[in-house]
Amino acid sequence: MSNIKPIFYENLKELNKEFFPEFKEKFDDFLNSGWYILGETVETFEKNFSNYNNSNFTVGLASGLDALHLAINSLNLEKGSEIIVPSNTYIATILAIINNGHIPVMVEPDIKTYNINPDLIEDKITNKTKAIIVVHLYGKSCEMDRICAIANKYSLPIIEDCAQAHSSSFKGKNVGNFGDFGAFSFYPTKNLGALGDAGALTMKLESNYQQIRTLRNYGSKTKYYNDLKGFNSRLDEVQAMFLNIKLKKINKITAHKRSLADLYLKNISNNFIKPIVHDDYFDVYHIFNIRHERRDLLKKYLYDNGISTEIHYPVPPNKQKALEGYFNNNYPISEEIHKTTLSLPISYATKVEEVERVCEVLNKF
Ligand SMILES: *Cc1c(COP(=O)(O)O)cnc(C)c1O
């Protein structure tokens, strides 16, 4: 319909607009500093991020994928080790395992939370299992008390994929602080987004902190002396500058998304499966998804009414061409989610009136 104003799923210019004046002011300082890699701004961001997330340490990195990759690499596991991972995650989590030479062992999610089902983890643990990766998908924490108990029982390290879950917590504790590592992405669309690629790892132990700092910079602690086979995965000063500015507003960003989610939850009819809400979880709604049997038709119907949506994700990892041969089993719950899920606009740039219109149109489907 041409006479109505389109509702975008995401609009990065709108989302960042309120930060433009400060970006411009600080960009001048950045230019004049003459120091563009691993300087004061990255260190400041790391301290700010640790304070914000109640984490002992943070290391700024080039991306969320790198954060996962370096966390796994630092475990120094024998090649071919098995690592537990949810079957409905974004492919990055699985690539980080495979690209380190290990075997992803997928565990199905709970159809109600979309997160790894703790009841199914122990069955998949063998003597080759060397780590558990959990993914706090859509901005909801996994059931970390039960998962930590399992990890303790088998002495397995936990890596948390927090790429969609900045500020999300479970029973009052922030994600990224339950396991050995918390991997964050600051891809522009994430709840805390840079203006390019960026990521970070949080960790409890100083030894892990020193190791990740070394790994991100060619395995070098002292210039030209390389102790580890490292990587180039440094967070740029300029991205750290943008992130320092936006981090001051993360609570406002989260509150906005949570208020839009409340509106959706209140106004969307029960013809759609909505995200569950529970007191133990502080959800940050990186994604607000609903499920419906005729998802593709629904997506088109909304689009014809000027409303853009996304699908997270259309193809499950076990059906991805790049991962052919890795997974022989069926993952019916994951496949069901991939067939029926639809993500509604819930950006920092999305307005209350827009959400009201989405609900109205949706309920007429
Ligand atoms: C975005 C994302 C990543 C990867 O982050 P990048 O910064 O794009 O590398 C990893 N895991 C999940 C669940 C994500 O959503």
The ligand as an SDF file (V2000), in Angstrom:
LIG
                    3D

 15 15  0  0  0  0  0  0  0  0999 V2000
   25.9920  -11.6560   15.5220 C   0  0  0  0  0  0  0  0  0  0  0  0
   26.2400  -12.9690   16.1460 C   0  0  0  0  0  0  0  0  0  0  0  0
   27.5270  -13.5400   16.1710 C   0  0  0  0  0  0  0  0  0  0  0  0
   28.6860  -12.9970   15.3970 C   0  0  0  0  0  0  0  0  0  0  0  0
   29.0450  -11.6850   15.6500 O   0  0  0  0  0  0  0  0  0  0  0  0
   29.9050  -10.8880   14.5480 P   0  0  0  0  0  0  0  0  0  0  0  0
   30.3110   -9.6500   15.2680 O   0  0  0  0  0  0  0  0  0  0  0  0
   29.0020  -10.6260   13.3810 O   0  0  0  0  0  0  0  0  0  0  0  0
   31.0680  -11.7290   14.1660 O   0  0  0  0  0  0  0  0  0  0  0  0
   27.7050  -14.7060   16.8730 C   0  0  0  0  0  0  0  0  0  0  0  0
   26.6850  -15.3230   17.4970 N   0  0  0  0  0  0  0  0  0  0  0  0
   25.4320  -14.8260   17.4670 C   0  0  0  0  0  0  0  0  0  0  0  0
   24.3420  -15.5500   18.1950 C   0  0  0  0  0  0  0  0  0  0  0  0
   25.1580  -13.6430   16.7920 C   0  0  0  0  0  0  0  0  0  0  0  0
   23.9110  -13.1640   16.7520 O   0  0  0  0  0  0  0  0  0  0  0  0
  1  2  1  0
  2  3  1  0
  2 14  2  0
  3  4  1  0
  3 10  2  0
  4  5  1  0
  5  6  1  0
  6  7  2  0
  6  8  1  0
  6  9  1  0
 10 11  1  0
 11 12  2  0
 12 13  1  0
 12 14  1  0
 14 15  1  0
M  END
$$$$
